[in-house]
Amino acid sequence: MSNETKWSIDPSHSEISFKVRHLMIAQVRGSFKTFDASIYVTDKNFATAEIDLWIDAASITTGNETRDEHLKGVDFFDVINYKQIGFTSSTIEKADEDGNHILWGELTLKGVTRNIKLNVVFGGIMNDPWGNEKAGFSVTGTINRNDWGLAWNTILETGAIMVSDEIKISCEIELTNNGSKDLSMQLNPVIEENIVF
């Protein structure tokens, strides 16, 4: 008998962030403040997870309002025409000897969908003080922004570029168990109830 469990992101304990090299000598960090996901897992085995994540592109912040407005514009995310960034998982490889997983999936950004590889470290499962079951993950990866048409740049006098093509992704994700259903029951499926806390 197998149970499929729905998990949701706890936004107050999660972060989706990135960093990019500026002037080739320093790192600029940023994050997205609004995001959510639908995640289904069989028997609490997160290697079976089906993930559908969306991010509000306009929620990007780097701590500089002028830069944020540039990033929201047509040179980069073009948030008026492409409001959401999406990620859908395809394969999660078995853990290596250190407990690390490889997550493959499709990242949709600015209307372009490409397959990407992410590294996932499972932090474990724990109940919070209110009895809610939580699961924690660290997710990292590297993408080339040109693959999604975010190609704006400026050549410096030295011949170097202002912004690197390589974007490093770093996420800390805490999930909440929203309930499960018995997959062996074909009739009268259980209605899932969201946990309120």
Backbone as JSON Lines, residues from 0, in Angstrom:
{"i":0,"aa":"M","n":[0.84,-1.18,0.0],"ca":[0.0,0.0,0.0],"c":[0.89,1.25,0.0]}
{"i":1,"aa":"S","n":[0.66,2.11,-0.99],"ca":[1.46,3.32,-1.12],"c":[0.61,4.54,-0.84]}
{"i":2,"aa":"N","n":[1.24,5.55,-0.29],"ca":[0.56,6.81,-0.02],"c":[1.25,7.94,-0.77]}
{"i":3,"aa":"E","n":[0.45,8.75,-1.43],"ca":[0.98,9.93,-2.1],"c":[0.72,11.13,-1.2]}
{"i":4,"aa":"T","n":[1.78,11.88,-0.91],"ca":[1.69,13.01,-0.01],"c":[1.92,14.3,-0.76]}
{"i":5,"aa":"K","n":[1.08,15.29,-0.46],"ca":[1.28,16.61,-1.04],"c":[2.06,17.48,-0.07]}
{"i":6,"aa":"W","n":[3.09,18.14,-0.57],"ca":[3.91,19.05,0.22],"c":[3.86,20.43,-0.41]}
{"i":7,"aa":"S","n":[3.94,21.46,0.41],"ca":[3.98,22.83,-0.09],"c":[5.16,23.56,0.5]}
{"i":8,"aa":"I","n":[5.6,24.61,-0.18],"ca":[6.72,25.41,0.31],"c":[6.26,26.3,1.46]}
{"i":9,"aa":"D","n":[7.05,26.33,2.53],"ca":[6.83,27.27,3.63],"c":[7.63,28.53,3.28]}
{"i":10,"aa":"P","n":[6.97,29.58,2.77],"ca":[7.71,30.75,2.28],"c":[8.47,31.51,3.36]}
{"i":11,"aa":"S","n":[8.02,31.4,4.6],"ca":[8.69,32.13,5.67],"c":[10.01,31.49,6.07]}
{"i":12,"aa":"H","n":[10.24,30.25,5.63],"ca":[11.49,29.56,5.95],"c":[12.19,29.05,4.69]}
{"i":13,"aa":"S","n":[11.93,29.7,3.57],"ca":[12.53,29.29,2.3],"c":[13.07,30.5,1.56]}
{"i":14,"aa":"E","n":[14.05,30.26,0.71],"ca":[14.66,31.34,-0.06],"c":[15.11,30.81,-1.42]}
{"i":15,"aa":"I","n":[14.8,31.55,-2.47],"ca":[15.29,31.26,-3.81],"c":[16.19,32.41,-4.22]}
{"i":16,"aa":"S","n":[17.48,32.17,-4.27],"ca":[18.43,33.26,-4.52],"c":[19.43,32.88,-5.6]}
{"i":17,"aa":"F","n":[20.2,33.88,-6.01],"ca":[21.19,33.69,-7.07],"c":[22.32,34.68,-6.86]}
{"i":18,"aa":"K","n":[23.42,34.45,-7.55],"ca":[24.49,35.43,-7.57],"c":[25.17,35.41,-8.94]}
{"i":19,"aa":"V","n":[25.67,36.58,-9.32],"ca":[26.31,36.75,-10.63],"c":[27.53,37.63,-10.44]}
{"i":20,"aa":"R","n":[28.57,37.36,-11.2],"ca":[29.8,38.15,-11.06],"c":[29.65,39.48,-11.79]}
{"i":21,"aa":"H","n":[30.01,40.56,-11.1],"ca":[29.93,41.92,-11.64],"c":[31.34,42.47,-11.85]}
{"i":22,"aa":"L","n":[31.6,43.01,-13.05],"ca":[32.91,43.53,-13.43],"c":[33.99,42.47,-13.32]}
{"i":23,"aa":"M","n":[33.56,41.21,-13.2],"ca":[34.44,40.05,-13.11],"c":[35.3,40.06,-11.84]}
{"i":24,"aa":"I","n":[34.95,40.92,-10.87],"ca":[35.75,40.98,-9.64],"c":[34.93,40.81,-8.37]}
{"i":25,"aa":"A","n":[33.6,40.91,-8.47],"ca":[32.77,40.81,-7.27],"c":[31.47,40.1,-7.61]}
{"i":26,"aa":"Q","n":[30.76,39.66,-6.57],"ca":[29.49,38.96,-6.75],"c":[28.34,39.86,-6.34]}
{"i":27,"aa":"V","n":[27.3,39.92,-7.18],"ca":[26.06,40.58,-6.82],"c":[25.04,39.5,-6.51]}
{"i":28,"aa":"R","n":[24.36,39.63,-5.38],"ca":[23.38,38.63,-4.95],"c":[21.97,39.16,-5.12]}
{"i":29,"aa":"G","n":[21.06,38.27,-5.39],"ca":[19.67,38.64,-5.51],"c":[18.77,37.48,-5.12]}
{"i":30,"aa":"S","n":[17.47,37.75,-5.04],"ca":[16.54,36.69,-4.7],"c":[15.16,37.04,-5.25]}
{"i":31,"aa":"F","n":[14.28,36.05,-5.22],"ca":[12.88,36.23,-5.58],"c":[12.05,36.07,-4.31]}
{"i":32,"aa":"K","n":[11.15,37.01,-4.08],"ca":[10.4,37.03,-2.84],"c":[9.08,36.27,-2.9]}
{"i":33,"aa":"T","n":[8.54,36.04,-4.1],"ca":[7.25,35.39,-4.23],"c":[7.38,34.14,-5.09]}
{"i":34,"aa":"F","n":[7.03,32.98,-4.52],"ca":[7.13,31.71,-5.23],"c":[6.26,30.68,-4.53]}
{"i":35,"aa":"D","n":[5.95,29.6,-5.24],"ca":[5.15,28.53,-4.67],"c":[5.39,27.28,-5.51]}
{"i":36,"aa":"A","n":[4.92,26.15,-5.02],"ca":[5.11,24.9,-5.75],"c":[4.06,23.88,-5.36]}
{"i":37,"aa":"S","n":[3.78,22.99,-6.27],"ca":[2.95,21.8,-6.02],"c":[3.9,20.61,-6.07]}
{"i":38,"aa":"I","n":[4.0,19.88,-4.96],"ca":[4.95,18.77,-4.85],"c":[4.23,17.54,-4.33]}
{"i":39,"aa":"Y","n":[4.34,16.46,-5.07],"ca":[3.73,15.19,-4.66],"c":[4.82,14.13,-4.51]}
{"i":40,"aa":"V","n":[4.77,13.41,-3.39],"ca":[5.8,12.43,-3.04],"c":[5.13,11.12,-2.64]}
{"i":41,"aa":"T","n":[5.69,9.99,-3.05],"ca":[5.17,8.68,-2.67],"c":[5.93,8.15,-1.46]}
{"i":42,"aa":"D","n":[5.19,7.81,-0.4],"ca":[5.76,7.2,0.8],"c":[6.92,8.0,1.4]}
{"i":43,"aa":"K","n":[6.85,9.31,1.35],"ca":[7.89,10.19,1.91],"c":[9.27,9.95,1.29]}
{"i":44,"aa":"N","n":[9.27,9.31,0.12],"ca":[10.51,9.1,-0.61],"c":[10.66,10.24,-1.61]}
{"i":45,"aa":"F","n":[11.48,11.22,-1.27],"ca":[11.56,12.41,-2.11],"c":[12.26,12.16,-3.44]}
{"i":46,"aa":"A","n":[12.83,10.98,-3.63],"ca":[13.35,10.62,-4.95],"c":[12.21,10.4,-5.94]}
{"i":47,"aa":"T","n":[10.98,10.27,-5.44],"ca":[9.8,10.1,-6.3],"c":[9.07,11.42,-6.54]}
{"i":48,"aa":"A","n":[9.59,12.52,-6.01],"ca":[8.88,13.79,-6.02],"c":[8.55,14.27,-7.44]}
{"i":49,"aa":"E","n":[7.33,14.74,-7.59],"ca":[6.9,15.44,-8.8],"c":[6.75,16.9,-8.41]}
{"i":50,"aa":"I","n":[7.56,17.76,-9.03],"ca":[7.66,19.16,-8.62],"c":[7.2,20.07,-9.74]}
{"i":51,"aa":"D","n":[6.33,20.99,-9.38],"ca":[5.9,22.03,-10.31],"c":[6.02,23.36,-9.55]}
{"i":52,"aa":"L","n":[7.06,24.12,-9.88],"ca":[7.4,25.35,-9.16],"c":[7.15,26.56,-10.04]}
{"i":53,"aa":"W","n":[6.62,27.63,-9.45],"ca":[6.52,28.89,-10.18],"c":[7.07,30.01,-9.32]}
{"i":54,"aa":"I","n":[7.64,31.01,-9.99],"ca":[8.24,32.17,-9.34],"c":[7.67,33.43,-10.0]}
{"i":55,"aa":"D","n":[7.29,34.41,-9.2],"ca":[6.86,35.7,-9.71],"c":[8.11,36.48,-10.12]}
{"i":56,"aa":"A","n":[8.32,36.65,-11.43],"ca":[9.54,37.3,-11.92],"c":[9.67,38.72,-11.4]}
{"i":57,"aa":"A","n":[8.55,39.42,-11.21],"ca":[8.58,40.8,-10.74],"c":[8.98,40.93,-9.27]}
{"i":58,"aa":"S","n":[9.08,39.8,-8.56],"ca":[9.46,39.85,-7.14],"c":[10.97,39.83,-6.95]}
{"i":59,"aa":"I","n":[11.73,39.96,-8.05],"ca":[13.18,39.95,-7.95],"c":[13.68,41.16,-7.15]}
{"i":60,"aa":"T","n":[14.68,40.94,-6.32],"ca":[15.28,42.03,-5.56],"c":[16.77,41.77,-5.4]}
{"i":61,"aa":"T","n":[17.56,42.83,-5.58],"ca":[19.01,42.75,-5.39],"c":[19.51,43.79,-4.39]}
{"i":62,"aa":"G","n":[18.57,44.5,-3.77],"ca":[18.96,45.51,-2.81],"c":[19.25,46.87,-3.44]}
{"i":63,"aa":"N","n":[19.01,46.99,-4.75],"ca":[19.23,48.25,-5.44],"c":[18.05,48.48,-6.38]}
{"i":64,"aa":"E","n":[17.24,49.5,-6.1],"ca":[16.0,49.69,-6.85],"c":[16.24,49.95,-8.34]}
{"i":65,"aa":"T","n":[17.25,50.73,-8.68],"ca":[17.55,51.02,-10.08],"c":[17.93,49.74,-10.82]}
{"i":66,"aa":"R","n":[18.78,48.94,-10.21],"ca":[19.18,47.67,-10.83],"c":[17.99,46.73,-10.94]}
{"i":67,"aa":"D","n":[17.14,46.7,-9.92],"ca":[15.97,45.82,-9.96],"c":[15.05,46.19,-11.12]}
{"i":68,"aa":"E","n":[14.85,47.48,-11.35],"ca":[13.99,47.91,-12.45],"c":[14.6,47.53,-13.8]}
{"i":69,"aa":"H","n":[15.92,47.6,-13.91],"ca":[16.59,47.16,-15.14],"c":[16.38,45.66,-15.35]}
{"i":70,"aa":"L","n":[16.53,44.88,-14.28],"ca":[16.35,43.43,-14.38],"c":[14.91,43.06,-14.77]}
{"i":71,"aa":"K","n":[13.94,43.85,-14.34],"ca":[12.54,43.58,-14.68],"c":[12.2,43.98,-16.12]}
{"i":72,"aa":"G","n":[13.05,44.77,-16.74],"ca":[12.79,45.29,-18.08],"c":[13.14,44.31,-19.19]}
{"i":73,"aa":"V","n":[13.03,44.8,-20.44],"ca":[13.17,43.93,-21.62],"c":[14.59,43.4,-21.79]}
{"i":74,"aa":"D","n":[15.6,44.06,-21.21],"ca":[16.97,43.55,-21.33],"c":[17.17,42.24,-20.6]}
{"i":75,"aa":"F","n":[16.32,42.01,-19.57],"ca":[16.48,40.8,-18.78],"c":[15.16,40.02,-18.7]}
{"i":76,"aa":"F","n":[14.42,40.13,-17.61],"ca":[13.27,39.25,-17.37],"c":[11.99,39.68,-18.1]}
{"i":77,"aa":"D","n":[11.9,40.93,-18.51],"ca":[10.72,41.42,-19.26],"c":[9.44,40.96,-18.57]}
{"i":78,"aa":"V","n":[9.26,41.41,-17.33],"ca":[8.19,40.89,-16.48],"c":[6.79,41.26,-16.95]}
{"i":79,"aa":"I","n":[6.68,42.29,-17.78],"ca":[5.36,42.64,-18.3],"c":[4.84,41.56,-19.23]}
{"i":80,"aa":"N","n":[5.72,41.01,-20.05],"ca":[5.33,39.97,-21.01],"c":[5.53,38.55,-20.49]}
{"i":81,"aa":"Y","n":[6.42,38.38,-19.52],"ca":[6.71,37.04,-18.99],"c":[6.66,37.11,-17.47]}
{"i":82,"aa":"K","n":[5.47,36.94,-16.93],"ca":[5.24,37.18,-15.51],"c":[5.81,36.11,-14.61]}
{"i":83,"aa":"Q","n":[5.9,34.87,-15.12],"ca":[6.33,33.77,-14.26],"c":[7.56,33.06,-14.8]}
{"i":84,"aa":"I","n":[8.36,32.58,-13.86],"ca":[9.44,31.64,-14.13],"c":[8.97,30.29,-13.63]}
{"i":85,"aa":"G","n":[9.13,29.24,-14.41],"ca":[8.62,27.93,-14.01],"c":[9.69,26.86,-14.01]}
{"i":86,"aa":"F","n":[9.52,25.89,-13.14],"ca":[10.4,24.71,-13.13],"c":[9.55,23.48,-12.9]}
{"i":87,"aa":"T","n":[9.72,22.47,-13.76],"ca":[9.02,21.19,-13.63],"c":[10.05,20.08,-13.61]}
{"i":88,"aa":"S","n":[10.01,19.25,-12.57],"ca":[11.0,18.18,-12.44],"c":[10.74,17.07,-13.46]}
{"i":89,"aa":"S","n":[11.82,16.37,-13.82],"ca":[11.68,15.21,-14.71],"c":[12.28,13.96,-14.07]}
{"i":90,"aa":"T","n":[13.49,14.07,-13.5],"ca":[14.16,12.92,-12.9],"c":[14.93,13.34,-11.66]}
{"i":91,"aa":"I","n":[14.87,12.52,-10.62],"ca":[15.7,12.7,-9.44],"c":[16.54,11.44,-9.27]}
{"i":92,"aa":"E","n":[17.84,11.59,-9.4],"ca":[18.73,10.43,-9.32],"c":[18.9,10.0,-7.86]}
{"i":93,"aa":"K","n":[19.21,8.72,-7.67],"ca":[19.43,8.19,-6.33],"c":[20.6,8.91,-5.67]}
{"i":94,"aa":"A","n":[20.55,8.97,-4.35],"ca":[21.58,9.7,-3.6],"c":[22.94,9.04,-3.78]}
{"i":95,"aa":"D","n":[23.99,9.88,-3.8],"ca":[25.33,9.34,-3.83],"c":[25.76,8.99,-2.41]}
{"i":96,"aa":"E","n":[27.04,8.64,-2.23],"ca":[27.51,8.19,-0.92],"c":[27.44,9.28,0.15]}
{"i":97,"aa":"D","n":[27.37,10.54,-0.28],"ca":[27.27,11.65,0.67],"c":[25.83,12.1,0.88]}
{"i":98,"aa":"G","n":[24.88,11.41,0.25],"ca":[23.47,11.76,0.41],"c":[22.99,12.85,-0.52]}
{"i":99,"aa":"N","n":[23.79,13.2,-1.52],"ca":[23.41,14.24,-2.47],"c":[22.65,13.64,-3.65]}
{"i":100,"aa":"H","n":[21.63,14.36,-4.1],"ca":[20.84,13.93,-5.25],"c":[21.08,14.88,-6.42]}
{"i":101,"aa":"I","n":[20.85,14.38,-7.64],"ca":[20.84,15.21,-8.84],"c":[19.4,15.31,-9.31]}
{"i":102,"aa":"L","n":[18.94,16.53,-9.45],"ca":[17.58,16.81,-9.9],"c":[17.63,17.39,-11.31]}
{"i":103,"aa":"W","n":[16.94,16.72,-12.24],"ca":[16.83,17.22,-13.61],"c":[15.42,17.75,-13.81]}
{"i":104,"aa":"G","n":[15.31,18.82,-14.57],"ca":[13.99,19.36,-14.86],"c":[14.05,20.45,-15.9]}
{"i":105,"aa":"E","n":[12.89,20.96,-16.26],"ca":[12.79,21.99,-17.29],"c":[12.53,23.35,-16.65]}
{"i":106,"aa":"L","n":[13.43,24.29,-16.94],"ca":[13.3,25.67,-16.47],"c":[12.75,26.52,-17.61]}
{"i":107,"aa":"T","n":[11.63,27.18,-17.34],"ca":[11.03,28.07,-18.34],"c":[11.22,29.51,-17.87]}
{"i":108,"aa":"L","n":[11.9,30.27,-18.7],"ca":[12.27,31.64,-18.37],"c":[12.17,32.49,-19.63]}
{"i":109,"aa":"K","n":[11.4,33.54,-19.57],"ca":[11.23,34.46,-20.7],"c":[10.74,33.72,-21.95]}
{"i":110,"aa":"G","n":[9.85,32.75,-21.74],"ca":[9.25,32.01,-22.83],"c":[10.1,30.9,-23.41]}
{"i":111,"aa":"V","n":[11.27,30.66,-22.84],"ca":[12.19,29.62,-23.33],"c":[12.28,28.52,-22.28]}
{"i":112,"aa":"T","n":[12.16,27.27,-22.71],"ca":[12.24,26.12,-21.8],"c":[13.47,25.29,-22.12]}
{"i":113,"aa":"R","n":[14.31,25.06,-21.12],"ca":[15.51,24.25,-21.29],"c":[15.7,23.33,-20.09]}
{"i":114,"aa":"N","n":[16.32,22.19,-20.35],"ca":[16.59,21.21,-19.31],"c":[17.79,21.67,-18.48]}
{"i":115,"aa":"I","n":[17.68,21.58,-17.15],"ca":[18.79,21.97,-16.28],"c":[19.05,20.88,-15.25]}
{"i":116,"aa":"K","n":[20.23,20.96,-14.66],"ca":[20.67,20.01,-13.63],"c":[20.89,20.78,-12.34]}
{"i":117,"aa":"L","n":[20.32,20.27,-11.24],"ca":[20.48,20.89,-9.93],"c":[21.0,19.87,-8.93]}
{"i":118,"aa":"N","n":[21.75,20.34,-7.97],"ca":[22.23,19.47,-6.88],"c":[21.34,19.68,-5.67]}
{"i":119,"aa":"V","n":[20.9,18.58,-5.06],"ca":[19.97,18.65,-3.93],"c":[20.55,17.9,-2.74]}
{"i":120,"aa":"V","n":[20.58,18.58,-1.6],"ca":[20.98,17.95,-0.34],"c":[19.76,17.92,0.57]}
{"i":121,"aa":"F","n":[19.38,16.73,0.99],"ca":[18.21,16.53,1.84],"c":[18.61,16.76,3.29]}
{"i":122,"aa":"G","n":[17.93,17.71,3.96],"ca":[18.28,18.03,5.34],"c":[17.59,17.17,6.38]}
{"i":123,"aa":"G","n":[16.5,16.48,5.96],"ca":[15.79,15.62,6.89],"c":[14.34,16.04,7.07]}
{"i":124,"aa":"I","n":[13.62,15.25,7.88],"ca":[12.21,15.51,8.18],"c":[12.07,15.7,9.69]}
{"i":125,"aa":"M","n":[11.27,16.7,10.09],"ca":[11.12,17.03,11.5],"c":[9.74,17.63,11.72]}
{"i":126,"aa":"N","n":[9.17,17.39,12.9],"ca":[7.92,18.05,13.28],"c":[8.24,19.37,13.98]}
{"i":127,"aa":"D","n":[7.48,20.43,13.62],"ca":[7.66,21.7,14.3],"c":[6.86,21.68,15.62]}
{"i":128,"aa":"P","n":[6.96,22.73,16.43],"ca":[6.27,22.73,17.74],"c":[4.76,22.62,17.66]}
{"i":129,"aa":"W","n":[4.17,22.87,16.48],"ca":[2.72,22.81,16.32],"c":[2.26,21.5,15.69]}
{"i":130,"aa":"G","n":[3.2,20.54,15.54],"ca":[2.85,19.24,15.02],"c":[2.85,19.12,13.52]}
{"i":131,"aa":"N","n":[3.31,20.15,12.81],"ca":[3.37,20.09,11.36],"c":[4.65,19.4,10.92]}
{"i":132,"aa":"E","n":[4.53,18.47,10.0],"ca":[5.7,17.75,9.51],"c":[6.4,18.58,8.44]}
{"i":133,"aa":"K","n":[7.7,18.77,8.61],"ca":[8.5,19.61,7.73],"c":[9.64,18.8,7.11]}
{"i":134,"aa":"A","n":[10.05,19.21,5.92],"ca":[11.21,18.61,5.26],"c":[12.08,19.73,4.72]}
{"i":135,"aa":"G","n":[13.4,19.58,4.81],"ca":[14.31,20.63,4.4],"c":[15.27,20.2,3.31]}
{"i":136,"aa":"F","n":[15.59,21.14,2.41],"ca":[16.48,20.85,1.28],"c":[17.34,22.07,0.97]}
{"i":137,"aa":"S","n":[18.56,21.82,0.52],"ca":[19.41,22.85,-0.07],"c":[19.58,22.49,-1.54]}
{"i":138,"aa":"V","n":[19.35,23.46,-2.42],"ca":[19.41,23.23,-3.86],"c":[20.37,24.22,-4.49]}
{"i":139,"aa":"T","n":[21.31,23.73,-5.28],"ca":[22.28,24.59,-5.95],"c":[22.42,24.18,-7.41]}
{"i":140,"aa":"G","n":[22.89,25.09,-8.21],"ca":[23.13,24.8,-9.63],"c":[23.69,26.01,-10.34]}
{"i":141,"aa":"T","n":[24.08,25.82,-11.58],"ca":[24.64,26.89,-12.4],"c":[24.0,26.84,-13.77]}
{"i":142,"aa":"I","n":[23.56,28.01,-14.26],"ca":[23.0,28.1,-15.61],"c":[23.69,29.24,-16.35]}
{"i":143,"aa":"N","n":[23.55,29.23,-17.69],"ca":[24.05,30.31,-18.53],"c":[22.85,31.14,-18.97]}
{"i":144,"aa":"R","n":[22.8,32.4,-18.56],"ca":[21.63,33.22,-18.82],"c":[21.36,33.43,-20.31]}
{"i":145,"aa":"N","n":[22.39,33.33,-21.14],"ca":[22.2,33.49,-22.58],"c":[21.29,32.41,-23.17]}
{"i":146,"aa":"D","n":[21.24,31.25,-22.52],"ca":[20.4,30.16,-23.02],"c":[18.92,30.52,-22.97]}
{"i":147,"aa":"W","n":[18.56,31.52,-22.17],"ca":[17.17,31.96,-22.05],"c":[16.96,33.38,-22.61]}
{"i":148,"aa":"G","n":[17.94,33.87,-23.34],"ca":[17.8,35.17,-23.99],"c":[18.05,36.36,-23.09]}
{"i":149,"aa":"L","n":[18.67,36.16,-21.93],"ca":[19.02,37.27,-21.05],"c":[20.46,37.69,-21.36]}
{"i":150,"aa":"A","n":[20.64,38.26,-22.55],"ca":[21.98,38.42,-23.1],"c":[22.57,39.81,-22.94]}
{"i":151,"aa":"W","n":[21.85,40.75,-22.31],"ca":[22.38,42.11,-22.2],"c":[23.73,42.13,-21.51]}
{"i":152,"aa":"N","n":[24.63,42.98,-22.03],"ca":[25.93,43.14,-21.4],"c":[26.6,44.42,-21.9]}
{"i":153,"aa":"T","n":[27.69,44.78,-21.28],"ca":[28.51,45.91,-21.7],"c":[29.97,45.5,-21.64]}
{"i":154,"aa":"I","n":[30.71,45.83,-22.71],"ca":[32.14,45.52,-22.75],"c":[32.9,46.66,-22.09]}
{"i":155,"aa":"L","n":[33.77,46.33,-21.16],"ca":[34.57,47.32,-20.45],"c":[35.81,47.71,-21.25]}
{"i":156,"aa":"E","n":[36.46,48.79,-20.85],"ca":[37.67,49.24,-21.55],"c":[38.75,48.18,-21.59]}
{"i":157,"aa":"T","n":[38.77,47.34,-20.56],"ca":[39.79,46.28,-20.51],"c":[39.46,45.11,-21.42]}
{"i":158,"aa":"G","n":[38.24,45.11,-22.0],"ca":[37.81,43.99,-22.82],"c":[36.97,42.99,-22.05]}
{"i":159,"aa":"A","n":[36.93,43.16,-20.73],"ca":[36.11,42.27,-19.91],"c":[34.64,42.69,-20.02]}
{"i":160,"aa":"I","n":[33.75,41.8,-19.59],"ca":[32.32,42.11,-19.63],"c":[31.85,42.57,-18.25]}
{"i":161,"aa":"M","n":[30.76,43.35,-18.25],"ca":[30.26,43.89,-16.99],"c":[29.6,42.83,-16.12]}
{"i":162,"aa":"V","n":[28.79,41.95,-16.76],"ca":[28.04,40.94,-16.02],"c":[28.37,39.56,-16.6]}
{"i":163,"aa":"S","n":[28.71,38.62,-15.74],"ca":[29.05,37.28,-16.22],"c":[27.82,36.57,-16.8]}
{"i":164,"aa":"D","n":[28.05,35.66,-17.72],"ca":[26.96,34.86,-18.29],"c":[26.49,33.8,-17.31]}
{"i":165,"aa":"E","n":[27.37,33.39,-16.43],"ca":[27.07,32.31,-15.5],"c":[26.29,32.82,-14.29]}
{"i":166,"aa":"I","n":[25.17,32.17,-14.02],"ca":[24.35,32.49,-12.86],"c":[24.38,31.31,-11.9]}
{"i":167,"aa":"K","n":[24.71,31.56,-10.66],"ca":[24.74,30.51,-9.65],"c":[23.44,30.56,-8.84]}
{"i":168,"aa":"I","n":[22.74,29.45,-8.82],"ca":[21.48,29.34,-8.11],"c":[21.72,28.72,-6.73]}
{"i":169,"aa":"S","n":[21.07,29.27,-5.71],"ca":[21.19,28.73,-4.36],"c":[19.85,28.88,-3.66]}
{"i":170,"aa":"C","n":[19.27,27.76,-3.26],"ca":[17.95,27.77,-2.63],"c":[17.96,26.99,-1.32]}
{"i":171,"aa":"E","n":[17.28,27.55,-0.35],"ca":[17.0,26.84,0.9],"c":[15.49,26.67,0.97]}
{"i":172,"aa":"I","n":[15.04,25.42,0.97],"ca":[13.62,25.14,0.86],"c":[13.14,24.33,2.05]}
{"i":173,"aa":"E","n":[12.07,24.81,2.7],"ca":[11.41,24.04,3.75],"c":[10.0,23.74,3.29]}
{"i":174,"aa":"L","n":[9.63,22.47,3.33],"ca":[8.31,22.03,2.88],"c":[7.44,21.65,4.06]}
{"i":175,"aa":"T","n":[6.13,21.78,3.87],"ca":[5.14,21.37,4.85],"c":[4.3,20.24,4.28]}
{"i":176,"aa":"N","n":[4.11,19.19,5.05],"ca":[3.26,18.07,4.64],"c":[1.79,18.5,4.72]}
{"i":177,"aa":"N","n":[1.1,18.46,3.58],"ca":[-0.31,18.88,3.53],"c":[-1.29,17.71,3.58]}
{"i":178,"aa":"G","n":[-0.81,16.5,3.77],"ca":[-1.72,15.36,3.87],"c":[-1.46,14.34,2.78]}
{"i":179,"aa":"S","n":[-2.01,13.15,2.96],"ca":[-1.75,12.06,2.03],"c":[-3.04,11.34,1.67]}
{"i":180,"aa":"K","n":[-2.93,10.52,0.62],"ca":[-4.05,9.68,0.22],"c":[-3.52,8.3,-0.15]}
{"i":181,"aa":"D","n":[-4.34,7.29,0.04],"ca":[-3.99,5.91,-0.25],"c":[-4.11,5.69,-1.75]}
{"i":182,"aa":"L","n":[-2.96,5.41,-2.42],"ca":[-2.98,5.23,-3.87],"c":[-3.69,3.95,-4.28]}
{"i":183,"aa":"S","n":[-3.9,3.01,-3.34],"ca":[-4.58,1.76,-3.68],"c":[-6.09,1.94,-3.75]}
{"i":184,"aa":"M","n":[-6.61,3.07,-3.29],"ca":[-8.05,3.33,-3.3],"c":[-8.43,4.03,-4.6]}
{"i":185,"aa":"Q","n":[-9.16,3.35,-5.45],"ca":[-9.56,3.9,-6.72],"c":[-10.9,4.62,-6.63]}
{"i":186,"aa":"L","n":[-11.73,4.26,-5.62],"ca":[-13.03,4.88,-5.44],"c":[-13.02,5.74,-4.18]}
{"i":187,"aa":"N","n":[-13.86,6.76,-4.18],"ca":[-13.99,7.63,-3.02],"c":[-12.64,8.15,-2.51]}
{"i":188,"aa":"P","n":[-11.9,8.88,-3.36],"ca":[-10.58,9.38,-2.93],"c":[-10.7,10.3,-1.74]}
{"i":189,"aa":"V","n":[-9.67,10.31,-0.91],"ca":[-9.65,11.15,0.27],"c":[-9.46,12.6,-0.16]}
{"i":190,"aa":"I","n":[-10.24,13.49,0.42],"ca":[-10.08,14.91,0.14],"c":[-8.99,15.44,1.05]}
{"i":191,"aa":"E","n":[-7.95,16.05,0.43],"ca":[-6.83,16.54,1.23],"c":[-7.2,17.84,1.93]}
{"i":192,"aa":"E","n":[-6.74,17.99,3.15],"ca":[-6.96,19.2,3.91],"c":[-5.66,19.91,4.16]}
{"i":193,"aa":"N","n":[-5.61,21.19,3.9],"ca":[-4.4,21.96,4.16],"c":[-4.24,22.19,5.65]}
{"i":194,"aa":"I","n":[-3.01,22.12,6.1],"ca":[-2.71,22.38,7.5],"c":[-2.61,23.88,7.68]}
{"i":195,"aa":"V","n":[-3.3,24.41,8.66],"ca":[-3.26,25.83,8.92],"c":[-2.48,26.06,10.21]}
{"i":196,"aa":"F","n":[-1.5,26.98,10.16],"ca":[-0.71,27.27,11.35],"c":[-0.26,28.71,11.34]}
